[in-house]
Structures are given as C-alpha cells and as structure tokens.
C-alpha cells in the first residue's frame, strides 16, 4: 500500500456495521440492559482497543495512533473525538469532509421513531428482541430507510456531536480538518444521476428555498441574487457551489474557530481541480467530494469502478499529502503547515500546481461573509 510505504507507517483499516445493522435503537433491545443504537460506533471503538493492545506486535506505537476518515468516515472521526468510550485510544485525528456531522447527529427520540418506521415496514407488531434478531438480512435491507447515524445514546455519545464540539468537549488530540473546494459537485451530480435528468431552474429555486431555512438572517432571494444563475454554466453548478459554501465551508470554519481554542487544529482545502472523477459530467466537477481519496488511497475506483490514475503532478501532490497524513503528531516540528488561527483564517491549500498556506482565501472563495452575516 503506497500510504504505508511513503509514510513508513502501519495502516490499519477495518469494517463496521452500517445501516440498520449499525445504527438502530429499540426499547426491546434496551430492556436487555446493554448499550444499543450506535453499533457501528461500538465496532470502531473495539477496533481502536484492538490497536492499543496489539499494534506493538506489528512494530507500531500505541502512543502514536492517528484515526482518519472521509465523508461518513470523517463523521465517525468526529464521533470518536467526542465519545467517552474512545478516550485515550488515539492521539491524532483527520477529518476529510466530515464537518457536516455538526448538523447530522440525532437525539435518541429520533432514532426510536425511525425504529418504529422500520418495524412497521418489516411487518412486525410490538416485537421482542428475538423477533428483531430473527429477521433475515434480506428482510432488513428491504425494510430499512436512512438510519439514525450517531445517536445520543447516553453511553457512547452523551451529547450531539455539534453540541460537544461547540462546547469544547473533545479529546485532547491533534486535529486535521479539511474540505474539498467543490464539495457540492459530487452530491449534485449523484442527484442528477439518480433522477436521470438534469436540474432545472425551477429545481434550483426550490432547493435554494430549502437551504435558506437553515440561515435565519438570509432569505432565499438573498441567495438567488448572490448566486445568480447568470454566473454559472447550469443550475446544477450553481446549486453545487451553494452546497459547498453553505453546508461545508461555513461549518468547517465554525469547527476550526471553536476547536482551535481547545486543541491544535491544522486546516486545509483540497483544491486540485484536475482530480480524476468517476461520474458523468454535466458540468465541471473540479475538486469534488471524495475526489481527494485517490490521493491517499491510490486507484480508489469510486462507485462506478472507473480508473483514477494520477499523473506525475498529481502523484507528487499525493506523496506530500500522504507524508503529512502519516506524521500528524510531528506537524508542530515543521514550518510549512501552521496551526489554524481564527484571526488569520489560515488554510493549507492542496493543488497539483503548489501546496501553500493561504490566509483569508478560503473565506473569499466561499463567501463566508455572506453566509455568516
């Protein structure tokens, strides 16, 4: 594996339960007197406990463990950073496009409501724990809808992730926090692919109206003026830009400002707009959500199993990123990447042209003054 070879590090990957199998709470299970709901998070904690007990046998150092993830994996990183059960199991953490976990963790009541919906879809009435366990995998997959990820169960998560981060209730670790410059491109492209049609101007207006509900000081009309369709090649490109700025960049900046007062924070933006893509392009995707993964895990094929070979300039960028990812504990000993400062708003910008620290650029590109008014 190039990541292990370039970084001269031991790379441990593991699976964890997903969907209803990974995140499901029900009174019948709770009556058994054990932790429930966050089974996927339990798996992650168990894996980290295994690393602590066994990594020395592989030449590793249990006192120099970095956890890392992208998208939902990065949300897992943030969950572990706030979970009492994960205390002292790692010393550094990397969140790649995981900042939306600030918005997406659930209260227990939400998980129980979703459990009721699942039980009805599975054709059960007042099921016992054994009734639930008797369901086949096929029956579970057929009945499940989107589950409640990372629920405040009182044991593995004692408060919602966003609340914990805002209160500074995180483990004392070195934190690397980043996003991609065009996060929304992937998400909008996937939506168009699933719908089998391109986004229209009417779709755009409706989606902007939904986004505006999250920003009490901004109206849909404000957003439509700031992101006028005349400035973009298509409604899809315009809406992708809004998703990037409003849902990722704003939250990223909030996390950085909050956590930099508590722990060392190193922030970055993956901005290589030549990154290989693996989705049909109705508009330019640029440095989209997930398009940074091949730079850490070479040949990552994406959902369509398309090749993501890197050219020479991209390979050079990849090697630099892998070196930083595998030596987070030593970031304080180098001068290239300085800790985040709320006054300077300094980010390390990763692109195939150059890797450089930049102040204020992130704010200007993503119109944070507009969104943070």
ZAMI-92929 format. One line per 5 residues: number of its first residue (from 1); their letters; for each residue x, y, z of C-alpha. Coordinates in Angstrom, 1 decimal, padded with zeros to 4 digits. Each point is the difference from the previous one (the first is absolute). Layout:
BEGIN
NUM = a = X Y Z ~ ...
//
This chain:
BEGIN
1 = xxxxx = 000.0 000.0 000.0 ~ 001.5 003.4 -001.0 ~ -001.2 001.7 003.1 ~ 001.9 -002.4 002.2 ~ 003.1 000.0 -002.3
6 = xxxxx = 000.2 003.8 -000.5 ~ -000.8 000.8 003.6 ~ 002.0 -002.9 001.5 ~ -003.0 -000.6 002.2 ~ -002.3 -002.9 000.9
11 = xxxxx = -003.4 000.4 -001.6 ~ -002.9 -001.7 001.7 ~ -003.4 -000.1 -001.8 ~ -003.1 -001.6 001.4 ~ -003.7 -000.5 -000.7
16 = xxxxx = -002.9 001.0 002.2 ~ -003.7 -000.6 -000.2 ~ -002.1 002.3 -002.1 ~ -003.7 000.8 -000.5 ~ -002.5 -001.5 002.4
21 = xxxxx = 002.6 -002.6 000.9 ~ 002.3 002.8 001.2 ~ -002.3 002.6 001.3 ~ -003.3 -001.2 001.5 ~ -001.6 000.6 003.4
26 = xxxxx = -003.1 -001.7 001.2 ~ -001.6 -000.4 003.5 ~ 000.0 -003.8 -000.3 ~ 003.8 000.1 -000.3 ~ 000.5 002.6 002.7
31 = xxxxx = -002.0 -002.2 002.5 ~ 002.9 -002.5 -000.3 ~ 002.2 002.4 002.0 ~ 002.8 000.6 -002.5 ~ 001.1 002.8 -002.3
36 = xxxxx = -002.0 000.4 -003.1 ~ -000.5 002.2 -003.1 ~ 003.6 001.0 -000.8 ~ 001.2 -003.5 -001.0 ~ 002.1 001.3 -002.8
41 = xxxxx = 001.8 002.4 002.4 ~ 000.4 -002.9 002.4 ~ 001.8 -001.9 -002.7 ~ 002.4 002.9 -000.6 ~ 000.8 000.3 003.7
46 = xxxxx = 000.6 -003.8 000.1 ~ 002.4 000.3 -002.9 ~ 001.9 002.8 001.7 ~ 000.2 -002.0 003.2 ~ 001.5 -002.9 -002.1
51 = xxxxx = 002.6 002.4 -001.4 ~ 001.0 001.1 003.5 ~ 000.4 -003.6 001.1 ~ 001.7 -001.4 -003.1 ~ 001.6 002.6 -002.2
56 = xxxxx = 003.4 -000.4 001.8 ~ 000.2 -003.6 -001.3 ~ 000.0 001.5 -003.5 ~ 002.7 002.6 000.8 ~ -002.5 002.8 000.7
61 = xxxxx = -000.2 002.5 002.8 ~ -003.3 000.0 002.1 ~ 000.9 003.6 001.0 ~ 000.1 001.2 -003.6 ~ -003.3 -001.0 -001.5
66 = xxxxx = -001.7 002.2 -002.5 ~ -003.6 -000.6 -001.1 ~ -001.2 001.2 -003.3 ~ -003.1 -000.1 -002.2 ~ -001.8 001.7 -002.9
71 = xxxxx = -003.6 001.1 -000.1 ~ -002.0 -002.5 002.2 ~ 003.4 -001.3 001.1 ~ 001.0 003.5 001.0 ~ -003.3 000.4 001.9
76 = xxxxx = 001.1 -003.2 001.8 ~ 003.2 001.7 000.9 ~ -001.9 002.9 001.5 ~ -002.3 -002.4 001.9 ~ 003.1 -001.7 001.4
81 = xxxxx = 001.5 003.3 001.0 ~ -003.1 000.7 002.1 ~ -000.7 -003.5 001.3 ~ 001.0 -000.8 003.6 ~ 000.6 -003.6 -001.0
86 = xxxxx = 002.8 001.1 -002.4 ~ 002.0 002.0 002.5 ~ 003.8 -000.8 -000.1 ~ -000.4 -002.3 -003.0 ~ 001.7 002.4 -002.5
91 = xxxxx = 002.2 003.1 -000.1 ~ -000.9 001.6 -003.3 ~ -003.0 000.2 -002.2 ~ -000.6 000.9 -003.7 ~ -003.5 001.0 -001.2
96 = xxxxx = -000.3 000.2 -003.8 ~ -003.3 001.7 -000.8 ~ -001.6 -001.1 003.2 ~ -001.1 003.4 001.3 ~ -003.7 -000.6 -000.8
101 = xxxxx = -000.1 -002.3 003.1 ~ -000.5 003.3 001.8 ~ -003.5 -000.1 -001.5 ~ -000.8 -003.7 -000.3 ~ 000.1 -001.8 003.4
106 = xxxxx = -003.3 -001.0 001.5 ~ -001.8 000.1 003.3 ~ -001.1 -003.4 001.3 ~ -003.7 000.8 -000.7 ~ 000.8 000.3 -003.7
111 = xxxxx = 001.7 -003.4 000.0 ~ -003.0 -001.6 001.7 ~ -002.4 001.6 -002.5 ~ 002.1 -001.4 -002.9 ~ 000.0 -003.4 001.8
116 = xxxxx = -003.8 000.1 000.1 ~ -000.1 000.7 -003.7 ~ 002.4 -002.9 -000.7 ~ -002.0 -002.4 002.2 ~ -003.3 000.8 -001.9
121 = xxxxx = 001.8 -000.3 -003.4 ~ 001.3 -003.4 001.2 ~ -003.6 -001.1 000.8 ~ 000.6 -000.4 003.8 ~ -002.3 001.1 002.8
126 = xxxxx = 001.4 000.6 003.5 ~ 003.0 -002.2 -000.8 ~ 002.3 -001.5 002.6 ~ 003.7 000.2 -000.3 ~ 000.0 -003.6 -001.3
131 = xxxxx = -002.6 000.9 -002.6 ~ 002.3 002.8 -001.3 ~ 003.0 -002.4 -000.1 ~ -002.1 -002.6 -001.9 ~ -000.3 002.3 -003.0
136 = xxxxx = 002.2 -001.1 -002.9 ~ 002.6 002.4 -001.5 ~ -002.2 000.2 -003.1 ~ -003.1 001.0 002.1 ~ 002.1 002.7 001.8
141 = xxxxx = 001.4 001.5 -003.2 ~ -003.5 000.1 -001.6 ~ -001.6 001.7 003.0 ~ 002.7 002.5 000.9 ~ 000.0 003.6 -000.9
146 = xxxxx = 002.8 002.5 000.8 ~ 000.9 -000.8 003.6 ~ 000.9 002.3 002.9 ~ 003.8 000.3 -000.1 ~ 001.8 000.9 003.3
151 = xxxxx = -002.8 000.3 002.5 ~ 000.3 001.4 003.5 ~ -000.4 -003.4 001.8 ~ 001.4 001.3 003.3 ~ 002.9 -002.4 000.0
156 = xxxxx = 002.0 000.1 -003.3 ~ -001.2 003.5 -000.7 ~ -001.3 002.1 002.9 ~ -000.8 003.1 -002.1 ~ -000.5 000.8 -003.7
161 = xxxxx = 003.3 000.4 -001.9 ~ -000.6 003.6 -000.9 ~ -000.9 001.0 003.6 ~ 003.1 -001.8 001.3 ~ 002.3 001.7 -002.4
166 = xxxxx = -001.5 003.4 000.7 ~ 000.5 -000.6 003.7 ~ 003.6 -001.2 -000.5 ~ -000.9 -003.4 001.3 ~ 002.6 -001.9 -002.1
171 = xxxxx = 003.0 -002.1 000.7 ~ 003.4 001.6 000.3 ~ 001.3 -000.9 -003.5 ~ 001.7 001.6 -003.0 ~ -002.8 000.7 -002.5
176 = xxxxx = 000.3 000.3 -003.8 ~ -003.2 001.4 -001.4 ~ -000.7 000.5 -003.7 ~ -002.4 000.2 -002.9 ~ 000.1 -000.1 -003.8
181 = xxxxx = -000.4 003.2 -002.0 ~ -002.9 -001.2 -002.0 ~ -001.7 -002.4 002.5 ~ -003.5 000.5 -001.4 ~ 000.8 -001.1 -003.5
186 = xxxxx = 000.1 -003.7 000.9 ~ -003.3 000.2 002.0 ~ -001.9 001.9 -002.8 ~ 001.5 -002.3 -002.7 ~ -001.2 -003.0 002.0
191 = xxxxx = -003.5 001.5 000.4 ~ -000.2 000.6 -003.8 ~ 001.2 -003.5 -000.7 ~ -002.6 -001.5 002.3 ~ -002.8 002.2 -001.4
196 = xxxxx = 001.2 -000.8 -003.6 ~ -000.5 003.7 -000.9 ~ 001.9 003.3 000.4 ~ -001.0 002.5 002.6 ~ -002.3 002.8 -001.3
201 = xxxxx = -000.3 003.6 001.0 ~ -003.2 -000.8 001.8 ~ 001.8 -002.8 001.9 ~ 002.7 002.5 000.9 ~ -002.4 002.6 001.5
206 = xxxxx = -001.7 -002.7 002.1 ~ 003.3 -001.3 001.3 ~ 001.2 003.5 000.9 ~ -003.2 000.5 001.9 ~ 000.8 -003.1 002.1
211 = xxxxx = 003.6 001.1 000.6 ~ -001.3 003.4 001.2 ~ -001.9 -001.6 002.8 ~ 003.3 -000.8 001.8 ~ 001.1 003.7 -000.1
216 = xxxxx = -002.4 002.3 001.9 ~ 001.8 003.1 -001.1 ~ 000.0 -000.8 -003.7 ~ -003.0 -000.3 -002.3 ~ -000.3 -002.1 -003.1
221 = xxxxx = -000.1 003.2 -002.0 ~ 003.4 001.0 001.5 ~ 001.5 -003.3 -001.0 ~ -001.5 000.1 -003.5 ~ 001.6 003.5 -000.5
226 = xxxxx = 003.4 -001.1 001.4 ~ 000.0 -003.2 -002.1 ~ -001.8 001.3 -003.1 ~ -000.4 -002.6 -002.7 ~ 001.6 002.4 -002.5
231 = xxxxx = 003.4 -000.7 001.8 ~ -000.1 -003.7 -000.6 ~ -000.1 -002.4 -002.9 ~ -003.0 -001.9 001.4 ~ -002.4 -000.1 003.0
236 = xxxxx = 001.8 -003.1 001.2 ~ 003.3 001.9 000.1 ~ -001.6 002.9 001.9 ~ -001.6 -002.3 002.5 ~ 003.2 -002.0 000.5
241 = xxxxx = 001.8 003.2 000.8 ~ -002.6 000.9 002.6 ~ 000.2 -003.5 001.6 ~ 003.8 000.4 000.2 ~ -000.1 003.5 001.6
246 = xxxxx = -003.1 -000.3 002.2 ~ 000.2 -003.5 001.3 ~ 003.7 -000.8 000.0 ~ 002.1 003.2 000.0 ~ -002.1 001.8 002.7
251 = xxxxx = 000.0 -003.1 002.2 ~ 003.7 -000.6 -000.6 ~ 000.9 003.6 001.1 ~ -002.3 -000.3 003.1 ~ 001.8 -003.2 001.1
256 = xxxxx = 003.4 001.5 -000.6 ~ -000.7 003.1 002.0 ~ -001.6 -002.0 002.9 ~ 002.5 -002.8 000.3 ~ 003.2 002.2 -000.5
261 = xxxxx = -000.7 001.4 003.5 ~ 000.1 -003.6 001.4 ~ 002.4 -002.1 -002.0 ~ 002.6 000.4 -002.9 ~ -001.9 000.3 -003.2
266 = xxxxx = 001.5 -000.2 -003.5 ~ -002.4 000.9 -002.7 ~ 000.2 -000.6 -003.8 ~ -001.9 000.2 -003.2 ~ 000.5 -002.6 -002.8
271 = xxxxx = -000.1 002.2 -003.1 ~ 001.4 -002.1 -002.8 ~ -002.7 000.6 -002.6 ~ 001.7 -002.4 -002.4 ~ -000.7 -002.9 002.3
276 = xxxxx = -001.3 -003.2 -001.7 ~ -003.7 -000.4 000.1 ~ -002.2 -003.1 -000.3 ~ -003.4 001.5 -000.7 ~ -001.6 001.3 -003.2
281 = xxxxx = 000.6 003.8 -000.4 ~ -002.9 002.3 -000.9 ~ 002.1 002.8 001.5 ~ 003.6 000.2 001.2 ~ 000.5 -001.8 003.3
286 = xxxxx = 003.3 001.4 000.9 ~ 001.4 -001.1 003.4 ~ -003.2 -001.7 001.0 ~ -001.1 -002.0 003.1 ~ 001.9 -003.4 000.1
291 = xxxxx = 002.3 001.0 -002.8 ~ 002.9 000.4 002.5 ~ -000.2 -003.7 001.0 ~ 002.3 -001.2 -002.8 ~ 002.7 002.3 001.2
296 = xxxxx = 000.1 -002.0 003.3 ~ -001.1 -003.4 -001.2 ~ 001.3 -000.4 -003.6 ~ -002.3 -001.4 -002.6 ~ -003.2 000.6 002.1
301 = xxxxx = -002.7 -000.9 -002.7 ~ -003.0 001.9 001.4 ~ -003.5 -001.5 -000.3 ~ 000.3 -000.6 -003.8 ~ 003.3 -001.8 000.1
306 = xxxxx = 001.6 002.4 -002.4 ~ 003.8 000.5 000.0 ~ 001.4 002.8 002.0 ~ 003.7 -000.1 -001.0 ~ 002.0 003.1 001.0
311 = xxxxx = 002.3 001.8 -002.3 ~ 003.5 001.0 001.0 ~ -001.0 003.4 001.6 ~ -002.9 -001.6 001.8 ~ 002.3 -002.8 001.2
316 = xxxxx = 002.3 002.6 001.5 ~ -002.9 001.6 001.8 ~ -001.2 -003.4 001.2 ~ 003.4 -000.8 001.5 ~ 000.1 003.3 001.8
321 = xxxxx = -003.5 -000.6 001.4 ~ 000.9 -003.6 001.0 ~ 003.1 001.2 001.9 ~ -002.1 002.5 001.9 ~ -002.8 -002.4 000.7
326 = xxxxx = 002.4 -002.6 001.5 ~ 002.0 002.5 002.1 ~ -002.8 002.1 001.6 ~ 001.7 -000.3 003.4 ~ 003.0 001.8 -001.4
331 = xxxxx = -001.7 002.9 -001.7 ~ 001.1 002.4 002.8 ~ 003.6 -000.7 -001.1 ~ -000.4 001.3 -003.5 ~ -000.5 003.5 -001.4
336 = xxxxx = -002.1 -000.6 -003.1 ~ -003.3 -000.7 001.7 ~ -000.8 002.4 002.9 ~ -002.8 -000.6 002.5 ~ -003.3 001.7 -000.8
341 = xxxxx = -000.3 003.5 001.3 ~ -003.5 001.6 000.2 ~ 001.4 003.4 -000.7 ~ 002.0 -001.0 -003.1 ~ -002.4 -002.7 -001.2
346 = xxxxx = 002.9 -001.9 -001.4 ~ -000.4 -003.2 -002.0 ~ 002.4 -002.2 -001.8 ~ -001.1 -000.2 -003.7 ~ 000.7 -003.3 -001.7
351 = xxxxx = 000.2 000.2 -003.8 ~ 002.0 -001.6 -002.7 ~ 001.6 003.4 -000.8 ~ 001.2 000.6 003.5 ~ -000.6 -000.6 003.7
356 = xxxxx = 000.0 003.3 001.9 ~ -001.4 001.6 003.1 ~ -002.7 002.6 -000.7 ~ -001.7 002.6 002.2 ~ -003.5 001.2 -000.7
361 = xxxxx = -000.2 -001.7 -003.4 ~ -002.3 -002.7 001.3 ~ -002.4 002.6 001.3 ~ -000.1 002.0 -003.2 ~ -000.4 -003.0 -002.3
366 = xxxxx = -002.9 -001.4 002.0 ~ -001.7 003.4 000.8 ~ 000.1 -000.6 003.8 ~ -000.7 003.6 000.7 ~ -003.3 -000.4 -001.8
371 = xxx = -001.0 -003.2 001.8 ~ 001.2 001.1 003.4 ~ -001.8 003.3 000.0
//
